[in-house]
Structures are given as C-alpha cells and as structure tokens.
Amino acid sequence: MSDTPWFDAPAPLLPEVLALNARWLPDRAAIIFGDRTLNWPAFHGRVCQVANGLRAMGLQRGDRVAVLMSNSDDMMVALFGAIVGGFVTVPLNTMVSGEGLAVMIEDAGARVVIASHDQAPRLAPYRERLDLVVDAGWLSTGPAPGGWADFTGWRETQDEADPAVPIGDGDECNIIYSSGTTGRPKGIVHTHRRRLDWFYDLALALRYDRAAVNLCAIGLFSNISWVGMGVCLLVGGTVVIMERFDAGDWLRAVERHGVTHSAMVPLQFQRIVDAPGFGDHDVSSIKSLMCCGSPLSPGLKLDVMDRLAPELVELYGLTEGVITTLEPEQARQRPDSVGKPLMGVDLRILDDADRPCPPGEPGEIVGRCRHLMAGYHDRPDADLEATWVDDTGRRWLRTGDIGRIDEDGFLYLVDRKKDLLISGGQNVYPADIEHVISQHPGVAEVAVVGIDCRRWGETPLALVVAAASEDPGTADADKLRDWTNERVGKHQRVAGVVFIDELPRNPNGKVLKRELRDRYRGWLAHQPDNEGVT
C-alpha cells in the first residue's frame, strides 16, 4: 500500500478557516462594533479587499504590516486582511510612546502602516526615518496630516475575491512586541500553524463553540484579546468589540448581545463587580470568562464566581507560549493556584543550577508545547537567553517566573525572576523607564520597581540616587516625575520618584530590587493621591 494517503486532507490554516466560515455561515454575525455589524461574508469580503490591496502595492508574501489602531471593526479587518494576504501582521500597543512605536516599526521592517485617525498623528515626527514603508503604505481611518491615504476609500476600491495565497505551516503569521520603548525591542513571532494550534487548544480549555459571542474589552493589539477574537473566529462565533473598557458599558453589552465569553485582567473584574447597579444587569448568557495578565486574588476569584460567572477560568501564560488554566471545578479547592498545564503543555521547575526541582520546591518555570513562538524576531541572543536544553536535547522556554508545583500537579506562582511588573494588565518593563530617567542630568542611578496600587494593581515607582552635582536639598521629586512621564508611554508613567542615598546591592553589584519592592510596597497608600497615574 502506498505511503501517500488517497485523499489529500491537510489541516486548514487561518485564511482558509475564515473563508470556510464565510461560505457556510452566511447569516451569522462575525463582527459587532457599536451599531455596525458585519456578517461572515461581509467580514471576509473586507478582509480580502485589504489582502488584495496590499498585494497591489507590491508587497510580497512575508512582508510586515504594522497596525496602530484603537479598537474598531476596521482594526479587525486590517489585522486579518494582512494575514489572509500572506503578510505578517504587527499589532502595536497604542500606549507606547511615539519613539517606542517608531522603534518597533523599524525593527519589524514594516512596509505598510495602517492607523486609526486618532493614532496616525503620533507618527508624524518619525515618517522620514521609517523609509522602508512604501510611498502608498500610509493608511488612516480618517483625516490625518502628512499624506495619509483614507483606509476605507482605499479598501473599497479593492477586489473582494479570495486571493487564495499559498501559505505554509511555518510561514510567519504575526509579530507581537513585548517591549520597545527604548533600546532593542523583542518581537515575538508566531507561525501560522502554531498560532492556529494555540486557538484550537484554548477553544477547548475555555469552552467555546459556534454559538460563542466574545466581548473584547482590551486593546486588540494585546495577546489577551487575541485569545478571545482568535478562538471565536476559529469556531465561527461572533466578536463584539468595545472601543474602550468601562464596567457599566461591559455589563450593558453582555445584556444587549447575549455575550457568552470574555477575556479580561483582574482589574477589570474588580471594576465590574464593584460597578453601581451591578445586580440590575442580566448576565445569564455568560458561559465562561477568562482572567489572565496577572494573578487573580483568591478573594476576588471567588467573588466573581459567586456573583458573575461560575465558570471562571484563570489562565497563566506568556505571549511566547506555555499556558496553564485553573478550571472552575478546581478553583474553590485551590483558589491560590493557577492550575495545571493546558492540554499538550509540559512544565518543569528549575533550581538556580538549572536542575529540575522536586514537588513543592520553588524555581524558574520552563515549558514546552506545540504552540510556542517560533522565536524572537531577529534576536538570536534573546532566543538563547530564553532557552533551557534538557538532557535529551529538547529546547524549553524559560518563563522568567518563579513557581512551584504541588504533589497533585497544580502550579502556584511565587515571584517574577524578571523585573517585569504588570499595571492594569499591561506589561511594564522597568529597564525601559530606567533608560529614560537615567538621561536626566540630575540622576546618577535609578531603579524602578512595582508597588501596590489600588487602581492598577501595580504601578511603577522610581528610586533615584541624585547626581553628585545635584544639591540634595533642592532635588525636586515631583519635577523629575513629571519630566519622566512626559517621555514614557502612558502605561509606563511612574507614580512617584523617591530620592535615596544609595541603591542596595549584592556582593556582585546587582541591585536588590526585591528589597526595594518590600521597602516601598505600601508607599502609595501614604500619598495624598493614592490612585496611581493614568
């Protein structure tokens, strides 16, 4: 018998999945944004218009398309139009500074930039240096200064036919940046097969089916939003998009659209259960909610399950890959755990010598799975830094997080090995902020740590050693705070600056950030405005 199967039945990739849904679900809504609804054929037609328009510009398969947009149906069309055309979509965090955006667009080598009208002007100072963008490749959803073409008018002139671009499992699908305000950013590359495998595995874990109505309440640039919208598009459900999050609007959207699923961060859950008139809203349509981004406190976890959604799934994971989920059936017994590995995921806990730890002993979490990133874009140094090789030669992803696994296989987060802090669900890298502050002539040394914040969960605090030329009696912490916040992204703004005599260090000279976090953890509670910054 021949080794070749009689029937050729390759697993479809995302472009074919979208085409099949458009063919077989003509009456099903694919996208809802405000009062606008796109059924599956209309959504797919617009996606194909973008794909064909980009090809008409001369873009080649694998070229990058940067998307800098506030949430909208147009953003969904732009993101997936690039993917259907065989290009690599690069969603950009709208809260990053203009300089940071330019750095990421340069790093990706983007040939086209699609922006919403409110974001396009932010790139004006960087247009000349972004010389890889083709002349016709600046597209905005509304009037914008500086030669931007109208995205809608451009799209409407393109062919709606499916370009049917041949795409392979290993072709790049998207690049999501984990940082990039200063220095060299880290672009996380997902291939088409790995990204779709991620959708498949999460669909099972989060209990999605074709009747799913997912409410996107976070910026569509975020990998958290990619969970909900990607899985929903895979199963042929409906994606409802919020322009911006508001707890009352979220509750009203659940009622209006019969929302079944949503993926959010702990801060959003807290605001929803605290919302005035929370109990007046009908939330009975909800089947399953997901919380991720940072650990959900046991008290809030149980409150959400009792009052909002009994089937709450807490997810721990990285944009790079590796996922655990705490299923609702397990949450009441182990509310301080983040669950067990997703189907097909394997984990290890390593000690300081990179040896596997026994159950109960904390160490760095490493993992393997079929949906791991392909690697960091053009960053072999970062790939090596994130790799642990076991005694059989297999490569595992280092998460940089410290955890322990109990005798029953449940994972508990202990600390972060990396300096990363999470503020309002957004990853904040202290090194980026430190780079900015260190450029001030009055600063000799600086360390940024995350401190407790009622509004954002965590917020950055800068501990500064003044330059020798600075008079300690005249050093103005408020002025340095304001100077810093004018130069960093919105989510990176520091809650305050504290001048100290010296930074604590170990014998090797490394700053002891854990000591600083412990020392200043409650600092904000003693300030006149203890809400943090926005």
C-alpha positions in Angstrom: 0.0 0.0 0.0 1.3 3.5 -0.9 2.6 5.7 1.9 0.7 8.6 0.4 -3.0 8.9 1.6 -5.5 8.5 -1.1 -7.3 11.7 0.0 -5.3 14.9 0.4 -6.7 16.4 3.6 -4.3 19.0 5.0 -5.4 20.8 8.2 -6.6 24.3 7.2 -4.8 27.4 8.3 -6.5 30.6 9.4 -7.1 32.1 6.0 -8.9 29.0 4.8 -10.8 28.8 8.1 -12.1 32.3 7.6 -13.1 31.5 4.0 -15.0 28.4 5.1 -16.9 30.3 7.8 -17.9 32.9 5.2 -19.2 30.2 2.9 -21.1 28.2 5.5 -22.3 30.8 8.0 -23.8 33.5 5.7 -26.4 34.6 8.3 -24.0 34.6 11.3 -22.6 37.9 12.6 -18.8 37.8 12.6 -18.0 41.3 14.0 -20.1 43.8 16.0 -18.8 47.2 16.8 -21.2 49.8 18.2 -24.2 49.9 15.8 -22.2 48.2 13.0 -22.5 44.5 12.3 -20.6 42.5 9.7 -21.9 39.0 8.9 -19.3 36.4 7.9 -19.4 37.0 4.1 -19.1 40.8 4.6 -16.2 40.5 7.1 -14.4 38.0 4.8 -15.0 40.3 1.8 -13.4 43.3 3.5 -10.5 41.1 4.7 -9.9 40.0 1.1 -10.1 43.6 -0.1 -7.2 44.5 2.3 -5.2 41.5 1.3 -5.6 42.3 -2.4 -4.9 46.0 -1.9 -1.6 45.2 -0.1 -0.6 42.9 -2.9 -1.4 45.6 -5.4 1.0 47.9 -3.6 3.8 45.4 -4.5 4.1 43.7 -1.1 5.5 40.2 -1.2 4.5 37.2 0.9 6.0 37.6 4.3 6.3 41.4 4.3 5.2 43.1 7.5 2.2 45.3 8.0 2.1 47.4 11.2 -1.3 48.1 12.7 -1.6 51.1 15.1 -5.3 51.4 15.8 -7.8 52.0 18.5 -10.4 49.2 18.8 -12.8 49.0 15.9 -14.2 46.7 13.2 -11.7 48.4 10.9 -8.8 47.1 13.1 -10.1 43.5 12.8 -10.3 43.9 9.1 -6.8 45.3 8.9 -5.2 42.7 11.2 -6.7 39.7 9.4 -6.6 41.2 5.9 -2.8 41.2 6.2 -2.8 37.6 7.4 -5.1 36.4 4.5 -2.8 38.2 2.0 0.2 36.1 3.2 1.7 39.1 5.1 2.8 39.3 8.7 0.6 41.5 10.9 2.3 43.6 13.6 -0.2 45.0 16.1 1.2 47.9 18.1 0.4 48.8 21.6 -1.3 52.3 21.4 0.0 53.1 24.9 3.7 53.0 23.9 5.4 56.3 23.3 5.9 57.6 19.8 9.6 56.8 19.9 8.8 53.3 21.0 6.3 52.8 18.2 8.9 54.0 15.6 11.5 51.6 17.1 9.1 48.7 16.7 8.1 49.6 13.2 11.7 49.8 12.2 12.6 46.6 14.0 9.8 44.7 12.2 10.8 46.2 8.8 7.2 47.2 8.2 6.3 48.0 4.6 2.8 49.4 5.4 1.4 51.2 8.4 -2.4 51.2 9.0 -3.5 53.6 11.7 -6.7 54.9 13.2 -7.2 58.6 12.7 -6.5 59.3 16.4 -3.2 57.4 16.3 -1.8 58.4 12.9 -0.6 61.9 14.0 1.6 60.4 16.6 3.9 59.0 13.9 4.3 62.4 12.1 7.8 63.1 13.7 9.1 59.7 12.6 7.8 59.4 9.0 11.2 60.3 7.3 13.2 57.8 9.3 10.6 55.0 8.5 11.9 54.7 5.0 11.0 51.0 4.5 7.3 51.9 4.3 6.3 52.2 0.7 5.1 55.5 -0.6 1.4 54.4 -0.7 1.7 52.5 2.5 0.5 55.1 5.0 -3.2 54.4 5.6 -5.5 56.1 8.1 -9.2 55.5 9.0 -9.9 59.3 8.9 -8.3 62.6 8.1 -4.7 62.8 9.2 -1.9 65.3 8.4 1.1 64.3 6.4 -0.1 62.4 3.3 -2.0 59.6 4.8 -4.4 57.8 2.4 -8.0 57.1 3.5 -8.1 53.5 4.6 -11.8 53.0 3.9 -11.8 54.6 0.5 -8.7 52.6 -0.4 -10.2 49.3 0.8 -13.5 49.8 -1.1 -11.7 50.0 -4.4 -10.1 46.6 -4.0 -11.3 43.2 -5.2 -13.3 41.1 -2.7 -12.2 37.8 -4.3 -10.2 35.5 -2.0 -6.6 35.8 -3.1 -6.0 32.2 -2.0 -2.4 32.8 -1.3 -0.5 29.6 -0.7 0.6 29.7 3.0 2.7 27.1 4.8 2.6 25.9 8.4 5.9 27.6 9.1 5.1 30.9 7.5 5.1 33.8 9.9 1.6 35.0 10.9 2.2 37.8 13.4 4.8 39.6 15.5 3.7 40.9 18.9 6.2 43.1 20.7 6.7 42.6 24.4 8.6 45.9 24.9 10.3 48.5 22.9 10.1 52.0 24.4 13.9 52.2 24.3 16.7 50.0 23.2 16.1 47.0 21.0 12.6 45.5 21.3 11.6 41.9 21.4 9.2 40.8 18.7 7.5 37.5 19.4 7.0 35.6 16.2 4.1 33.2 15.8 3.8 31.0 12.7 0.5 30.1 11.1 0.3 26.6 12.4 1.4 27.4 15.9 -1.0 30.3 16.1 -3.9 28.2 15.0 -2.9 25.3 17.3 -3.0 27.9 20.1 -6.6 28.8 19.1 -7.6 25.1 19.0 -6.2 24.3 22.4 -7.7 27.4 24.0 -11.1 26.8 22.4 -11.3 23.5 24.3 -10.0 24.9 27.6 -12.2 28.0 27.5 -15.3 26.1 26.4 -16.0 27.8 23.1 -18.4 26.6 20.4 -20.1 28.0 17.3 -22.7 29.8 19.4 -19.9 31.8 21.1 -20.3 35.6 21.4 -17.0 37.0 22.7 -16.7 40.5 24.1 -13.3 42.1 23.5 -12.7 44.6 26.3 -9.0 45.1 25.9 -7.0 46.7 23.1 -6.9 44.3 20.1 -3.1 44.7 20.0 -2.9 42.6 23.2 -2.4 38.9 23.1 -5.2 38.6 25.7 -7.6 40.0 23.1 -6.1 37.5 20.5 -7.3 34.7 22.8 -11.0 35.8 22.6 -11.1 37.1 19.0 -8.9 34.3 17.5 -10.7 31.5 19.2 -14.1 33.0 18.3 -13.1 33.4 14.6 -11.9 29.8 14.6 -15.2 28.3 15.8 -17.3 30.7 13.6 -18.7 32.7 16.5 -19.2 36.5 16.9 -16.7 39.0 18.1 -18.2 42.1 19.9 -15.6 44.9 20.2 -15.6 47.6 22.9 -13.9 50.8 21.8 -12.6 51.2 25.4 -13.4 49.4 28.6 -16.0 50.7 31.0 -17.6 48.4 33.6 -21.1 49.7 33.0 -20.7 49.5 29.2 -19.4 45.9 29.6 -22.5 44.9 31.6 -24.8 46.6 29.1 -23.0 44.9 26.1 -23.4 41.5 27.8 -27.2 42.1 28.0 -27.6 43.5 24.5 -25.6 40.9 22.6 -26.0 37.8 24.7 -22.3 37.6 25.4 -21.1 34.1 26.3 -17.3 34.7 26.7 -14.8 37.4 27.5 -11.1 37.6 28.4 -10.0 40.3 30.9 -7.5 41.2 33.6 -8.1 41.2 37.3 -8.5 45.0 37.5 -11.5 44.8 35.0 -13.2 42.0 37.0 -12.8 44.1 40.2 -14.4 47.2 38.5 -17.3 45.1 37.1 -18.3 43.5 40.5 -17.9 47.0 42.1 -20.0 48.8 39.4 -23.0 50.7 40.6 -26.2 48.7 39.8 -24.2 45.6 39.1 -27.0 43.4 40.3 -29.5 45.1 37.9 -28.0 43.6 34.8 -28.8 40.2 33.2 -25.6 38.3 32.8 -27.2 34.9 32.4 -25.9 34.5 28.9 -22.3 34.1 30.1 -20.9 30.6 29.7 -17.3 31.1 30.6 -15.0 34.0 31.4 -11.2 34.0 31.3 -8.9 36.0 33.6 -5.2 36.5 32.9 -2.4 39.1 32.7 -1.6 38.8 36.5 -2.7 36.5 39.3 -6.3 36.8 40.4 -6.5 37.2 44.2 -8.4 34.3 45.8 -11.0 36.6 47.3 -11.8 38.3 44.0 -11.7 35.0 42.2 -14.5 33.5 44.5 -16.5 36.8 44.4 -16.5 36.7 40.6 -17.6 33.1 40.5 -20.4 33.7 43.1 -21.7 36.9 41.5 -20.8 37.0 37.8 -19.7 33.7 36.2 -19.5 30.3 38.0 -17.4 29.1 35.1 -14.4 31.4 35.5 -11.1 30.1 34.1 -7.9 31.6 35.3 -5.1 31.4 32.8 -1.4 31.8 33.4 0.7 32.2 30.3 3.1 34.1 28.1 2.7 35.6 24.7 5.7 33.4 23.8 3.7 30.3 24.7 3.2 27.9 27.7 -0.2 28.0 29.3 -1.8 26.7 32.5 -5.5 27.0 33.4 -7.3 26.7 36.7 -10.7 25.2 35.8 -13.8 26.4 37.7 -14.3 23.0 39.2 -10.9 23.2 40.8 -10.9 26.9 41.8 -12.8 26.6 45.1 -10.4 24.0 46.4 -7.3 25.7 45.2 -8.1 29.4 44.8 -4.4 30.5 45.1 -3.3 28.2 42.2 -3.1 29.0 38.5 -4.0 25.4 37.6 -2.4 22.7 35.5 -0.8 22.8 32.1 -3.1 23.2 29.1 -3.5 20.0 27.0 -0.2 19.2 25.3 1.8 21.5 27.6 4.6 20.2 29.7 6.3 22.1 32.6 9.4 21.8 34.7 10.6 23.8 37.7 14.4 24.5 37.7 16.6 25.5 40.6 19.4 28.0 40.4 21.7 25.4 38.8 19.0 24.5 36.1 18.2 21.2 37.8 14.6 20.0 38.0 13.1 20.7 41.4 11.0 18.2 43.4 7.3 18.9 44.1 6.8 21.8 46.4 10.2 23.4 45.8 10.1 26.8 44.1 12.2 27.6 41.0 12.0 29.0 37.5 9.1 27.8 35.4 10.1 26.4 31.9 7.7 24.8 29.4 7.2 23.1 26.1 4.2 22.9 23.8 3.1 22.8 20.2 2.1 26.5 20.2 5.4 28.0 21.4 6.6 31.0 19.5 9.0 30.3 16.6 11.4 32.7 18.3 12.1 36.4 18.8 12.3 38.4 15.6 15.9 38.8 14.5 17.1 38.3 18.1 19.2 35.1 18.4 20.6 36.5 21.6 17.2 36.6 23.2 16.3 33.2 21.8 19.4 31.7 23.6 18.6 33.6 26.8 15.1 32.2 26.8 16.2 28.6 26.2 16.8 25.6 28.6 18.0 22.4 27.0 17.2 19.2 28.8 19.3 16.0 28.9 17.7 14.7 25.7 18.5 17.9 23.7 15.0 19.3 23.7 14.5 23.0 24.0 12.3 24.5 26.6 11.1 28.1 27.1 12.3 29.9 30.2 9.4 32.0 31.5 11.4 34.1 33.9 8.8 33.4 36.5 9.3 31.6 39.8 6.7 29.0 40.8 6.2 25.7 42.5 4.2 22.6 41.6 2.5 20.6 44.3 2.1 16.8 44.6 -1.1 16.9 42.6 0.4 18.9 39.7 -1.0 22.3 40.4 1.1 25.3 39.7 1.5 28.2 42.2 3.2 31.5 41.2 5.8 32.7 43.8 7.6 35.6 42.2 9.0 37.0 39.0 12.5 36.3 38.1 12.4 39.1 35.6 11.8 42.7 36.6 8.5 42.8 34.7 5.6 44.4 36.5 2.0 44.3 35.4 0.0 47.5 35.7 -3.7 47.4 34.8 -3.0 44.2 32.8 -0.2 45.8 30.8 3.4 44.5 30.9 5.7 47.2 32.1 9.5 46.7 31.8 11.4 48.7 34.4 14.5 48.8 32.2 12.7 50.9 29.7 11.7 53.5 32.3 15.2 53.4 33.9 16.7 54.2 30.5 14.6 57.3 30.2 15.2 58.6 33.8 19.0 58.0 33.6 19.2 60.5 30.8 18.2 63.3 33.2 21.4 65.3 34.2 20.3 65.2 37.9 20.3 61.4 38.1 23.2 59.2 39.0 21.4 55.9 39.4 17.9 54.7 39.2 15.9 51.6 39.9 12.2 51.2 39.1 10.1 48.7 40.9 6.4 47.8 41.1 4.4 48.9 44.2 0.9 48.1 45.3 -1.8 50.3 43.7 -5.5 50.2 44.4 -6.4 51.4 40.9 -3.9 49.4 38.7 -2.8 46.5 40.9 0.8 47.6 40.5 2.3 50.8 39.4 6.0 51.9 38.8 8.0 53.8 41.4 11.4 55.2 40.7 14.1 55.1 43.4 16.8 57.6 42.4 20.3 58.5 43.6 20.9 62.1 42.7 24.0 63.1 40.7 26.9 64.4 42.6 26.4 67.8 41.0 22.8 67.9 42.3 22.1 69.7 45.6 20.2 67.1 47.7 18.3 70.0 49.4 16.9 71.2 46.0 16.3 67.9 44.3 12.6 68.0 43.2 11.0 64.6 43.1 7.8 65.9 41.6 9.6 67.7 38.7 11.6 64.6 37.9 8.4 62.5 38.0 6.7 64.9 35.5 9.8 65.1 33.3 9.8 61.3 33.1 6.1 60.9 32.5 6.3 63.2 29.5 8.8 60.8 27.9 7.4 57.4 28.5 4.3 55.5 27.4 1.0 56.1 29.2 1.2 52.7 30.9 4.8 53.3 32.0 4.2 56.6 33.9 5.7 56.4 37.3 3.6 57.1 40.4 6.4 58.9 42.0 10.1 59.5 42.5 11.9 58.9 45.8 15.4 60.1 46.3 17.6 57.8 48.3 21.2 57.8 49.3 22.2 54.6 47.6 20.7 51.5 45.9 21.0 48.3 47.8 23.3 45.8 46.0 24.5 42.2 46.5 28.3 41.5 46.5 28.3 41.2 42.7 26.9 44.7 42.4 23.4 43.7 41.3 20.6 46.0 42.6 18.4 44.1 45.1 15.1 45.0 43.6 13.2 42.6 45.8 14.5 44.6 48.9 13.3 47.8 47.3 9.9 46.4 46.5 9.5 45.2 50.0 10.6 48.5 51.5 8.3 50.7 49.3 5.4 48.3 48.6 2.9 50.4 50.6 4.4 53.8 49.6 1.5 54.9 47.5 -1.1 54.4 50.3 0.6 57.2 52.3 0.4 59.8 49.4 -2.3 62.4 49.0 -3.4 60.9 45.7 -3.0 57.1 46.1 -4.9 56.1 43.0 -1.7 55.9 40.8 -1.3 57.6 37.4 -3.1 57.3 34.1 
